[in-house]
Amino acid sequence: MSVEDAAPPLSALEAPAREPAAPRPAAATADQRRTALLTAPILPTLLKLALPTVTVLVAQTAVNIAEAYYVGYLGTDALAGAAMVFPIFMLMTMMSNGGFGSGVASSVARAVGAGRRDDADAALFHAIVLAIIAGALFTLGANLGGPPLFRLLGGRDGALDAAITYSDNLFAGAIPAWIVNLQAAALRGSGNVKVPALVTLIGAIVTIPVSPLLIFGFGPIPSLGIAGAGLAFGLYYGAAMLFLLRYMSSGASGLRLHIVPLRAKIFGDMLKVGIPTAFNAVLTNLTVILVTGAVGLFGTSALAGYGIASRLDYIMIPLLFGISTATLTMVGVNMGAGQTARAQRIGWVSGAAGMIMTGSIGLLVAIFPTAWLHLFSGDADVVNEGMTYLRIVAPAYAALGFGFVTSFAAQGAGRAMGPLASGVARILIAAGGGWIAVAYVGAGMAGLATMVTVSLAASAVICVLIMVSPSTWRAEPRA
């Protein structure tokens, strides 16, 4: 028996005051993350936050490639049907991850930085309401607007049937997908990047083998054809949604999901970043479509060469997005804490990191363009057109990297109109100027590539102006 056990109990008056209880592990971890975002060296912290997100995007890309590979075995009609649905799916992904997801992440990051834990928690439920509305609109839009859109895109007979079947099954899972992506954005905004990464990686590991089982059938599992590919998407996001909702409700993340009265202020804080950023995603896709249309005027070889060359853009997006989401979180937390000078410094360091990374790739490709082009084609005409494009545009990838990352820095500060202006400038110059150069001036691939390069440079200049503007880094009123 110990001395304490043998001693008589003290009365309430005699008992010494109890020391405050130690913070819960989840809360302590969340506080440690916040402290690191506010005080740790910028570049190592940035890279530590970015790596899991890059891994996530690589895993998602692997799933998309694998699914396209499986669908290819169903024949040309199925492949064409999936190709018609893919742009709509990518638009939903960009809007939920990078559009409205940026709004949620920015709102949570600034609330965490300011110590407004209740607002950060409340944002989780508001994000779910937003996800249900947006997901339902995509499901309804795909069901009602899909068939006429696919016909407009040239879908006929078997290809049209495949597109409708795939779309109906894919977008049946739109609400779970939106919930998962917005909750993951909230976690990233709080500095928790590991859980979203693990959810996606496990999903990829499961989806890649499950998808062919549903497409082709196995044992008691019937062959569902292209519907199985869409169903696999819904099953993954449904399971991921259930896990994340339970995880967020437990408080283990440092945030706690619970039902709260809806507040216009919280929706407004999310949407002031989310709506312009989502619109910017639409502009980005539209720019690619319009430039592709202009290239099509040069003929099939030019179109093929441009298609191969411009794939580099998509390869760099996961790298840039990883750095950019980390930048948004770090800037948002520091802005919320009133550390505006550090927030601005984070923006510059991150922008430089993005510029160096993509600029290095662009420089190598501009010097050795055939190293990339010959991976996809040996046709001399195709390669020549691709070389013309890459030698002019690839050096401007440095501007692309700087502009992309610093746009997210501005979003983290709660300022999204500047990045939207840079997106508008890009589409006006690349698509508008490119069409004028091709259709009215008679410019060839070199002229069009020059307009694309000018658009990237103009976008970067606007982002520099955003970075140096005092209004971008104006501290928020402390609640």
N, C-alpha and C positions, 0 to 999 in steps of 0.2 A: 504494500500500500504506500502511495506517495505521500509526501508532506501535505500537498494540496488536498488529497482525499481525506486525510486525518483532521485537517483544520475545520472548525465549525463554520457554517456559511455566514457571510456578512449580511447584515441587514441592508435594505435598500439605501438607507442614508449613509451607511458605512462603506458601501461598495464604491470603488473608484469608477470614474466615468469610463465607459467602454470606448476603445479606440474605434474610429470609423472602419466599417467593413472594407476589405480589399475590393477593388473594382473587379467586376466579372471578367473572366478571361477574354470574352469577345470584345467587351468595351475597352479593355486594356490594349488589345491588339489594334483596335480601331484608332485609339489615341496614339499608339506608336506609329501607325501609318501616317496619321495627320502630322505628327511631329517631324517625320522624315520628309514629307512633302514641303514642310515649311522651313526646314533648316539644313537638310542634307545637301551635299554637293549636287549641282544640277545635272550634269551629264551622266554620271553613274546612275542616279535615280531615274532619269529619263529612259536609259537603256534597260534598266531592270523592269520598269513598267511596260516597255514596248515589246519585249521579247515574247511574253505569253500571248499577246494579241496577234503578233506576226504568226506565231505557231498556229493559233486558231484559224487565221485566214488561209494559211497553207492547207490545213486540214479540210476546210470548207471547199477549197479549190479542188482538192483530191476527190472529194465526194462528187462534185459536179462533173469532173472528168470521168470518174468511174461510172456514173449514171448514164452519161452520154455514150460511153462504150457499151454498156449493157443494152441500151435502147437501140443501138446500131444493129444488133442481132435480130431485131424485130422487123427490119426491112426499111426501105426508103420512106414509105409513108409515115412510119412512126418517127423516124429521124427528122423528117420535115415538120411533122406536128410538134415535136419537142422544140425545134428551132424557133417556131412561131411563138411558143409560150415563153421561152427563155427570157426575152427582153422584159416582159411584164414581171416575171419572177425576180429578175435582177433589180428592176425599179423598186419593187417591194422591199427587197433586201437592203438596198441603198437608203431607202427612206426610213426603214425601221432601225438600221444600225447607225448610219451616218447622218441621217436627217433629223427625225424626231428623237432618235437615240442620243444625238449630240445635245439636243435641248434638255433631255432628262439628265444626262451626265453633267452638263454645265450647271444646272440648277442644284443638283445634289452636291457637287464639288464646292460651289460657293456657300451653300448652307453648312457643310461640314467645316469649311475654313473659318466661317464666322462663329462656329460653335452653336449654331441653331439646329441642334440634333432633332428636335421635334419636327421642324420643317423638312429635314432630310428624310425622316421616317414617313411623314405624310406624303412626300413626293412619290413613294413607292406605290401607294394605293391610287394616287392620281394617275400614275403611269399605267396602271392596269386598266383604269377606265378609258384612258386614251388609246391603249392597245386594243381593247374590245371594239371601240368605235372604228378605228382605222382598219383592223382586221376584218370586221364585218363589211366595211365598204369594199375592200378588195375581194372578198368572197362574193358579194352581191354583184360587183362590177364584172368579175370574171364570168359569173353565170349568165348575166344578162347581156353584157357587152362583148364577151369573148367571141361567140360565133360570128357576128358581123365584122369584128376586127380581124379575125383570122381569114375571112373571105377577102377583106381589103388587102391583106398581106399576100394574097395569091393562093390561099388554101382551097383545095378542091377535093371532092370525093374522099378517098381513104385518108389523105393527109389532113383534111378538115376534120374528119371524124376522130382521128388520133389526137389532134390538137384539142378538141372539145373534151374528149375523155380525160386526157392528161390534165388539162386546166381545171376541170371540175374536181378531180381527186386531189390535185396539188393545193388549190386554194381553199379546199375544205379545211385545211390546217392553218389558214392564215391567222386566225385569232391566237392559237397557241404560239405561233411563230412570233407574232408581234409582242406577246406577253414576255416570252423568253428574251427577245432582243432588247426590250426596254428595261427589263429587270437586270439583265447583264450590263446594260449601259449605266444603270444606277450604281451597280457594284463597282464598275470601272471609275465612275465619278468619285466614289469614296476612297479610291486607291486600292481596292481589292480586285486584282486582275487574274488571280490564280483560279478562283472558282469558275468564272465564265470560260476560261481556257480549258479546264478539266471537263466541264459539261460538253463543250464542243468536241474535244478530242475523243471522249468516250462515245459520243454520238457518231462520230466518223468511223470509229472502230466497229460499232454495231451496224451502222447503216450500210457500209460498203458490202458486207456479206448478206445482210437481210434483204436488200433491194433486189438482187437477182433471184432470191427465193420467191419473192412475191411476183416478180415479172415472169419467170419461167416455170414456177411451181417446183415442189419437191415433196415426195411422199404424199402425206395427206393434205399438203398445202396446194390449192389449185393454182393454175397458171392464170394470172390476171392481166398479162400483157402490159401495155404502157400505163394502165391504171395502177398497176403495182408500184411503178416508180413514184407516182404521186402519193400513193398510200404510205409508202415507206417514209416519205417526208413528214406526213402528218403524224405517223406513229412516233417518230423520233421527237418531234417538237411537243407532242402531247405528253410523253414521258418526261422530257426536260422541263416542261412547264410545271408538272406536278412536283418534281424534285425541287425546283427553284422556289415555288410558292411555300413549300414546307420549310425549306432552308431559310428563306427570308422571314417567315413568320416566327421562327425559333429565336431570332436575334443573334444567331451565331456569327452573322456577317459583320456585326457591329451596328447594323441598321435593323429595325424591326418593322415588318409589314403588319399593319392592322387597319381595320376599317375606320375611317375618319370622315367627318363632314367635309364635303367638297368645297374648296375655296378657289374663287376666281383668281386670286393673287398667285397661287401655286401654278395653276394652269397657264396663266399669263407669263410667268417666269420661264416655264418650259417652252412655250410656243413662240416667245419673242426670239428665241434662238432656233427652235425646231422648224418653224414654217419657212423662214428664209433659207435655211440649210437644206431642207427637203426640196425646195424649189430650185436651189442650186444644183442638186443631184439630177433633177429633170433637165436642166440646161446642159449639164455635162453630157448626158445621154443624147440629147437632141443635137449637140455640136458634132458628136461622132457620126450620127446618122446623116446629117446634112453634108459634112465633109466627105463621107463615103459616097453620097449621091453625086457630089461634084466630081470625085475621082472616076465614078462610073462613066462620065462623059468621055473619058480617054480610052475606054475599051476594057476588055476582059483582062488583058495582061497587066494594065495599070491597076485595076481593081484588086487583082491577086497580089501584086507587089505591095500595094498600100496595106492590104489586109495583113500580110505577113509582117511588114515593118511596124505597123501600129500595135501589134500584139505586145510589143515591149511596154507600152503604156500600162496594160493590164497586169503585166508581171511586176511592175514597180508599185502598183496601188497597194498590195498587201504590206510592203515594206513601209511605204509612206503612211498608211493608215495606222500601223502599229505605233510609229513615232507620234503621229498626230493625236491619237486618242490619249496617249500618255501626256502630251503637251496640254491638251484640254483639261485633264484632271489637275495637273500641277498648277497651271495658271488659275483655274477656277478656285482651288483651295486657297491659294495665296491672295487672290483678289478678295475672297470672302473674309480672310483674316486681316485685310487692310494692308498687306505687304505688296503694294502696287509696283514698287521699284523691282522687287525680286520677280514678280509676275512678268514684267516687261523683259527682264533679263532672260527668263526662261523662254519667252517667245523668240528672242534673238538667237539664243544657243540652239534651240530646237530647229529653227529655220535654217541655220547654218548647217546643222547635222543633215537635214533633209537635202539641202542644196549640194553638199559634198558627196553624199551617197548617190543621188541620181545623176549629178554632174559627172562623177567618175564613170558610171555606166555609160552615159551618153557620149562621153569623149572616146571611150574604147570602141563603142559601136560606130561612131562617125569615122574613126580611123580604119576599123576592120569590119565594114558592114556585111561583107559576104560570109563572115564567120556565123552570123545569125541567119542570113537569108538562105544559105545553102542547107540549113537544117530542114527547110520546108519545100524548097523547089530548086531544080537544076535548070529550069527554063531560062534562057538568056534574057528574053524580053522582060519576064517577071522580075528577075534579079536586078536588071538595069533600072527599072522603075523604082524598085525598093531602095536601091543604092542612092538614087537621086533624092528620095524623100529623107532617108536617114542621115545623109551627109549634111543636109540643111537643118533638119529638125532636132536630131539627137543632141547637138551641142546645147540646145535650149532646154534640155531636161533638167539642168541646174535651176533654171527659172521655175520649171514645173514643181520641183521639190521644195523650193523656198516658198512659193505661193501656196501650195497645198498645206504645208505644215503651219505656216503663220495664219492661214485662214482659221484653223482649229484653235490657235492661240487666241484669236479675237473672239471666237465662239465661247471659249472658256471664260473670257472676261465678260460674257453676256452681250457681246456686240456682234451681230450677224449680218447687218446690212452692208458693211464694207466688203466682206467676202462675197456677198451676193452681187455687188457692183463689179467685182473682179470677174465673176462668172459671166455676167452680162457682156462685159467688154470682150471676153474671150469668144463668145458665140458670135458677136457682131463682127469681129475681125476675122476669125477663122472661117466661120460659115458664110456670113454675109459678104465679107471682103473676098473670100475664096471663090464664091459663086460669081461675083462681079468680074474677078480676074479671069476666070475660066470662060464664062459665057459671053462676056462683052469685050474683054481685052484680048482674048485668044491665048492666054497664058497656058503653059503646060504644067507638068508635075512640079517643076522647079518653082514656078510662080505660086502654085497652091501651097507648096511646102513652106515657102517664104511667108505667106500669110499666116500659116499655123504657127510658125516661129515668132512672128510679130505678136500674135495673140498671147502666146505664153509669156513673152517679155512684158507686154502691157499689163497682164494680170499680176505679174511679180512686182511691177512698179506700183500698182495700186496697193498691193499688200505691204510694200515698204511704207507708203503713206499712212496706211492703217497703223503700222507699228510705231511710227514716230508721232502720231496724233495724240495729244494729251487726253482727248475725250475717250480714247480706247481704254486708257488706264485710270479713269476717274473712279475713285473708291465708291462703293455702294454705301448708302446709309445703313448704319448698324441698327438692327432691330432690337 
